[in-house]
Amino acid sequence: MSERQMVALLGRPDEPTDAVEEYCTYLGTGLRGHGIALEVARVPWVSMGWAAALREVRQRAESWRGAWVLVQYTALAWSTRGFPQRFLRIVQALGDAGSRVCVVYHDVEPYGGLRIVDRLRRRAQLSTMRGVLRIADAGVFTVPLNVVSWLGKPPDTSHFIPIGANLPIRAAGAESYAVRSGETPRVVIFGITGGETGKKECREIIAALTATAKKLGKLKLHAFGRGTTEAGNVLQAGLLGSNVEVELEDVLPAERVVDALRGADLMLFVREPISTRRGSAIAGISCGLPVIAYRGPHTTAPITEAGVVLVSKAQPGELSAAMIRVLSDPQYRELLAERSRSAYERCFNWDTIAGRYAEVLK
């Protein structure tokens, strides 16, 4: 039996790593097990301009007639400043050429901000997200539909499919290695936001680790991924004399990310409230870690079914209290780790995700 053909269509690549492209690559691997071949293509609007890029899309779409095209939406993939109205023209061109269009919403909410430009950007993003959902054949959201603020009563063509970890996850044993073997407890942080937001994250990390080390003794912090180099000096200075050993690394190869996560005892996730669209948090869950994270409006199942300890951003002391409990109670830590492994097997592995795509895009 011949394979079904699908296309994943992307806009401008992100730097230094493109999580959406990685998502499509891992999804393609999962889809092969369901008899579907996924071609990954880009709209080169940055290099050739929008008029020429639209002509190219129309030409290429001739060969995609009748096939599903999964158009990946983030606002910045289709506009350098987050005004993505031209994305609507891409979806229209694909539909006019006879493709079946599924918009994959990696950005599920418009950007915040109080300035006039922020309000205009938010209006443009909402108009675009609503407009493409009206004309597309399907829409895939990476959070449950009932928590998307602008969606209202979702059309029957809307579906929730969580993302997976963009990592080569291997089978692993059920041990939490460092603490069980008597070594120094290891806390991992995968990625720190840039700019002023990142500095605020660092202050929260420093306060939580300092309080935990004061209670439990020596800790190790292993932080890596995007933003870590920029934040390194802040973390090093803030944790000086705190009995926390700090190891900082930049963006790591995927295999080393898995090893780093598997070698930790817990993940601290303070970038934003945790949800099913937070890939770095799902990476920790997929590697069988307890995860301590902030709760927010998108914090729903299946995230809440994993080994996640939820704390309030408005109560900073809850971070260290949760860390102290997880690191000092082996049975509790193992219960959380098992819940993370179970959630990965049920919801966050790429075969399950691909199977959901195959089901909704029949």
Secondary structure, 3 states (H helix, E strand, C coil): CCCEEEEEEECCCCCCCCHHHHHHHHHHHHHHCCCEEEEEEECCHHHHCHHHHHHHHHHHHHHHCCCEEEEEECHHHCCCCCCCCCHHHHHHHHHHCCCEEEEEECCCCCCCCCCHHHHHHHHHHHHHHHHHHHHCCEEEECCCHHHCCCCCCCCCCEEECCCCCCCCCCCCCCCCHHHHCCCCCEEEEECCCCHHHHHHHHHHHHHHHHHHHHHHCCEEEEEECCCHHHHHHHHHHHCCCCCEEEEECCCCCHHHHHHHHHCCCEEEECCCCCCCCCHHHHHHHHCCCCEEEECCCCCCCCHHHCCEEEECCCCCHHHHHHHHHHHHCHHHHHHHHHHHHHHHHHHHCHHHHHHHHHHHCC
